[in-house]
Amino acid sequence: MTSFDRDAIRTFRFVRCGFDAATGVAELAYAFDDGPDLVETVTVPGAPFVLDDQRAAAVERALRLLHLIAGVSYYKAAVPEQIRIDGYAIDAATAALLEQVYLNGLGEFAYRNGLDLHGRIRFPVGVLADEAVAPASAAPALGLAARALVAIGGGKDSLVSIEALRAAGVDQVVTWIGGSQLIRTCAERTGLPTLNIGRALAPALFEINRQGAWNGHIPVTAVNSAILVLAALLTGAGQVVFSNERSASYGSLIVAADGTVTGEVNHQWSKGWAFERAFGEHVEATVAADLHYYSLLRPLSELAVARQFTKSDHYDAYFSSCNRNFHILGEKPAQRWCGLCPKCHFVFLALAPFMPKTRLVRIFGRNLLDDVSQAPGFDALLEFQDHKPFECVGEGRESRAAMAALAARADWREDVLVARFVREIQPQLDARELAVDALLVIDGEHRVPAAVWERVSARFAA
C-alpha cells in the first residue's frame, strides 16, 4: 500500500459490508480518504445458512451494526475529523450509540496518546443521493430459540456463567472468536456444544501501525458483542450472554501531581453497564425484538464472582485470565499465569479469601503475595500511591477488602505483602470499608431476562 501519514488524513470511510450465506463469511471494508480498501473478514461456522426474507433483513441490519462498531479498530489509526458512510445511511439513534462507543471505548487510547476526542467523533446522519432516511421502525420478533450463545474468554467469569446457566437448564453454545488454543481447551472442558468464530483484521492495518499510526486499546467487547449478535441471528439463538460484573463499570481515577482528580478512564468501558444497556436496547429496537443481549453477572462484584468460581475445582487446570501469557498453553498450571501482570495479581487476590491456600498456589505455581518484588503491582490494585491499572480488574475497594481478609488469617498474614499491608497501608484505611461480606451482596441493574434470573439468582446468593 502507499505510505501512511496519519496527520494528512482528513476522512475515514465505511466503504461497504457484505455477507455470503453460502460460506458464512462477512466482509467489512474501510478506507482513509481515497486510499485502498482495508478489508476485515468474520467467518461464522455452519454455512450454508438458509435465511427467509425477514431473517435475511435482520442479518443485514446486524451486519451494518457490526461494520460500524468494528470500524473503531481502523478509525483510531488516524482519528480524522470527518467520518463518511458509503452505501447506506444511519439514523440519529444509531449515530448517538456509535459516538458513545467510540468516545468512551477509546478513552484509554486517547489518554495514553494525549488526544482529546471530545467533539471530534461525529457520525453522519442524513440521506444518500437517492434514499431518504425515515425514522427507524421497531424491529420484528423473529421467533428465535431460547438457546444462548455464551461468550467464553478462558477466565473465571465466563465459566461461572456457563455453570449457572447449566444448573438453570438453559440450552447454550459456548462461543469464542479467534484461534486461542487455551480458550478452545477451556471451552471443550465444559462438555457443551461450541462455536468458534473466525476474525481476520485487514492485513494492511499492521503495515499502517508500522508506519506510525495512532495505536492503543479499543473497546474489544463492543466488537465481539456485535459479532455474536450476527452469529445468533444466523444460528437462530435468541440470547447473547456475556459475563461482565458490576465492577467493570468503574474506571481508573486519574490524579494530578497535586492530588487533584482530573478524570476517569475506564479500560473496560465496553464491559460496563452503560454499554450493555445502550447496545442491548439498540439491538432489540433495531435488529430483532426477541434477541436479548445481556451480562449474566452484572449484579455481582468481582469478589462475588470469585467466590462462585471457587465452589468447584473442575476448571482449576484449564482457566486463565492472564493477558501477558495468554497465548501459552502448557501442561502445568503455572504456565497459564505469568504471575507479573495486573490480571494475575487481581485474580490471585480475589480468589484467596475463598479457597484453600494450597489450591490457589497450585493453580498459579507460586505464592504471589510472598514476593516483595510484586509490591508495586498490588499497590496499584489497592489504589495505594497509584491508580487502578488499565486492565479488567476489580475496584480498589474490592482489593483492599480481600487483602484485609487475608490479614486476619493465620495462613496468610505472615506473607511479605500481607504483612506490609498490615504495617503500612491498613492503618490509613477506614475499617468500616474493609468488610468482604458487604461486597458480596447481589445488587444493581441488569438486563437478564426474568425467567433466567429467577433460576440463577438463588445460586449466586448461596
N, C-alpha and C positions, 0 to 999 in steps of 0.2 A: 504494500500500500504506500501512498505518498506520505511524506513526513507530516508529523502531527505537532501542531503548535497550539496548545490549549488557549493561549491568550488571544489568538487571532480568530478563534471560532465564535460565531455570532448566534448560530441556531442549532438546536438539537431536534431531530426529526424522528417521529414514529412513522416509518415508511410503509409497512404493511404487516399483516399477520394472516396465517392460513393454517388450516388443519386438514390432514388427509385421513379420512376414516378407514381407508384400506390398510394403511400402515401404522396408524396411531401416532404419527409424527406431526407436531405443531412447529411451525417456523415463525419466528419473531424477528423482524428486520428493523434496524435503526440506522441513522446516519448523522454525521455532523456536516452542517452546511450542505454543499452539493457533493460531498465526498462519497466514497464507496460504501455499500451496504455492510452493516455488521449484523450477521445472521446467527441467532441462537436457536437451538432446537430442544424441544421437550418431547420425550417419547414415552407414551403410556402403553404398557403391555396389554395384550388381549385383542389386538386387531385381527380381523376387520371388525369395526363397530357398525352395527346396523341401527340407524337413528331415524325415527319418524320425524315429521316436519317440526313438531313442537320441541322435541328433544334437540334436534339439529339447531334450531334457533337459539335455544338456551346455551348450547355449546359455543355458538358464535359469540354470544354475549359474554360468556366466561372467558373465551379466548381473548377478546378485546381487553377485558379487565386484566388478564394476565400480561398481555402485551404492554399495557400502560404501567403496571406495577413493576414488572421485571426490567423496564427501561431504566430504573434507578441505577443499575449496575453500569450503564453506559453514560448516562447523563452526568454522573459525578466526575467523569474524566476531564470535563472542561467547564461544567456548570455555566453554560452560556445563558444570556438573559432572555433569549427567545426560545419558546417551545412550539413546535408545529406538529400537527397530526394529519398525515396524508391518508386519504381513502375512506375515512369515516369521521364523524364528529361526536362530541360528547356534550352532555347537558351540564348544568351548573352544579348539581349534586355530585356527579362523578368528578368534576374538576375540583370541588372542595375536598372530597376524600383524598384525591391524589396529592393535592397540595399539602394536606395534613401528613400523609405518609412520607412524602419527600422531605419536607421541612424537619419533622421530628425524627424520622428514621435516619436522616443524615446529620443529626445533631452532634454526635461524637466526631464524625468525619469533619464537619465544619469547625468544631472546637480545636481539633488537633492540627488542622491546616490553617488556622487563623482566618477563616472565612465567615462572613455574615450573609446567610441565605435568606434572612427575613425580607419579605417583599420582592425577592428575586424570582421565586418559583411561581409562575403563573401559567396554568393550563388553559388553552384557548377554548372558549365556549362560543358556539356560533353555527354557521352554516357552510356547507360546501357549495360549490357553484350551482349545483343542480339538486340540492337536497335541503329542505327546511328541517330544522331540529325541533320537534314538538316535545313538550314535557313528557318524561318517561311514564308510561302506564305501568300499573302493577304487574309484576311477573306472575305467570300462572303456576299453579301446582302441577307437577309432572307425574305424580304417582310413584315417587321414588320409594325404595325399600327402607326399612328401619335400620338396615345394615350401616355400620360405621367404618369409615376409613380413619384409622388411628395412627397419627404420625409418631414414629419412633426415631429417637436420635442416639440410642445406645446408653443413655443415662438413667438415673433412678426414677425421674419424674414420669416419663412415658411408661415405664414398667409398672409403676403404681396405678396409673390409669388403666392399663391393659388388664391388670389383675382385678381391679374394681369392676370394670365392665364385664369381665368373665364371670365374676361372682354374681353379678346382676342379671346374667343371662342375655347380654346384648351381643348380637351377631357382629363380629368385627373382622376387619382385614388390616393386618399390621403393615404400614406403608412407610416407605422412605424414598429419598431422592439421592441419586448418585451411587458411586461404586464402593463405598466403605465396606470392607470385609468385616470390620468389627461390628457395624450395625447389622449386617446380614446375619452374623453368628448370633447376636443377641435376639434378633427377630425370630430366627429359627428355633431358638431356645424356648420361645413362647408356645410352640406347637400349634400355632394358629395359621390360617391362610395368610400369605404375604403378597405384597405388590411393590416391586422395585421400579420406580420411575427414573428414566434417564434424563439428564440435563447437560447439555454441552454449550458452554459460553462461546460466543463468537471468537474464533481463533485470533482475529486481528486485535482483540482487546488486550491481549498480553503484549503485543508489539507496541500498542499505544501506551501502555503502562511503562514499557521500557524507554519510551521516548519522552517521558516526563509528564504524563497525565496526572491530574489530581488522583490520589488513591486513599483508601481508608474503608472504614466499616460501613456497611449498608444494612438496611432492615431485611435480613435474610428470611426471617419468619414471615414477613409480609409476602415475599415472593413465593415461599413454599406453600403458604396458605392459598394463594391464587392457583398454584399448580394442582393442589389437592382438590380444590373446588372443580376444576376442569376434569380431573380424574374421576371424581364422584359422579358427575353427570354421565360420563362415558360408561361407567360400570354400574350405574343405577343405584348408588348408595345415597341415602338421604341424610347422612351425618358426616361431618368432617371434624375430628376431635384432636385438639392439641392438649398439652399438659403444662400450661403456664400458670404458676401460682400467683397469689396477690402481691408477693414481694417484687415481682417483675415490673410493677407499675412505679416503683420508686428508683430514682436515678442517683447519680453521684453529685453531691454538692461541691461546687467549685468555690474555693475560698482564696481570697487575695492574701498577699503577704501581711497585711494589717489585721487579718482575721475576719474581714468582711465577706459575707457570702455574695458572690457575684452572679450566680446562676446555678442551674441544674442540668446535667447532661445524662440521659438515660441510654446506656449502651444497648439495653434490651427493650427499647420502646415498643417495637412491634410484637413483643411478647406481653405487653401490658394491657390493662383493661380498656384504655381509650381506643387502641387499635382494634381489639377484639370486638368491642361494641359497634364501632363505626363500620368495620368491614363486614361483620355478621349481618347487621341490619341492611347494608347495601346489597349483599348477596341475596337475601330474602326478598328485597324490594325490586331488584332489577334483573336477577338471573333466574332463580326458581324459588317460589314461595315455600316449598317443602324441603329445601336444602338448608340444614341447620349447621352453622359453624360455631364452635364454642371450645372453651378450655374446661375440661372436667375438674381441674384442680384450682380454679380461680379463687374460691373462698378459703383456700388453705395457705398458711405461711410455708416458707421453705422448711422450717423445723417440723411442722406437721407432716409434710410430705416425707421428710427423712424418717420420722417415726413410723409412718406406714411402711416404708421400704424395709425397715429392719425386722418386720414381722415374719419374713421368710428369707432363707439363705439360697433360694433357688437360682438367683442371678449373681451371687457373690463373685464367681469366677468369670463372669461374662460382661458385666456392665462397665462402663467408663464414662466419666464426664470430663476427662482431661482433654483440653483443646490442643495443647502443645504436642502431646504424644498420641493423638487420636488415631493416626494412621498405622500405628504399630499394633499388631495382633500376635501376642506371644503365648506361650504355654503357661507362664506364671502370672498370677495376678499383678505382681509388681510391674510387669511390662505394660500394663494398661494405664499406668499412672506415672507421670514424670515426677510427681512429688514436689514440684517447684512453682507451678503456676497458680493463679488465684482460684481456679476451679478445683484443683486438687486440695488446696488449703481449705476452701469453704466446705466441700463435701466431707472431708475428714472431720472438720469441726462440727458440722451439722449432725453427722451420724453418731459421733462419740457419746453424747448423753443417752443414747437409746440402745446401744448394742455392747456386748462384752468387749473389753479392750483387746483381748486376744483375737477375736474375729476381725475387728477393724484393722489391726496391724497386719493380719494375714492378707486382707484384701489389698492393702497399699504396699505391703512388703517392708514397711518400716513405720516407726512412730514419728510423725511429722512434728509433734508437739514437744519432742525431747531433742530438738536440734536448734541450737541458738542461732544458726545462720538463717533460719526461717522467720526470725522475728519481724523483719520489715513487711513480709507478706501478710502475716497475721495482724500486724498493726493496722494495715490498710483495711482489712475486713472489719476490725473493731472501730474504724474511723478515729484512730489514735495517731495524731501527728501526720495524717494523710487522709485523702478522700477515698471513698469506696472505689475499688478497682473498676475499670471499664470492662467488665465481664458479667456473665449471667450468674451472679451470686446474690445471696440474700441481703437483707437490710443490716445495717450496722448493729441495730438493737438485737437482732437475732444472734449475731456472732458474739456480742457481749454477754447475752443471756446463756448461750451454750458454754462459753468459757467460764462463767461464774458457776454453772452447774458442775463442771469438771473440778473447779477449785474446791468444791465441797466434798469431793470423793477421794478416798484414800488411795485408790489405784491410779489416780491422775495427778493429784496435787503436787507430787514431787517432781514431775516432768518440768524441764527447764523453762518452757514458755508459759506453762500454767503457773508455776511459782513466780515468774516475773510478773504475770498479770496480777496476782495477789499482792505482790510487793509494790508495784509501780503504777498500775492502771486502776484497779478496783477501788482504791481509796478515793479516786476522783469522781466516781460514778454514784448515782442515786440508787441505793439498794432496792428501792421500790420498782425500778425499771429493769431489774435483772431476773425476774421470775419467768422461767420457761413455760410454765402452765398457761400464763396469760397469752402467750404467743401460739398456743395450740388450739385456741378457740376457732371454730369454723364461722366465718363472718364475711360479709361483703356481697356486692352484687355479682351476678353470674348469668350466663346465657344457657345453662344446662337445661334441657327440656324437663319439665316437671316429672314426667314418668320415670326418666332416668335418675334424676336427682333423688327421688323418693327411695330408689333402690340402693344408691351408693352412699347417701349421706350418713346412714347409720354405721356403715363400715368405717367411714372416715372419722366418726366421733368416737369409735371404740378404741 
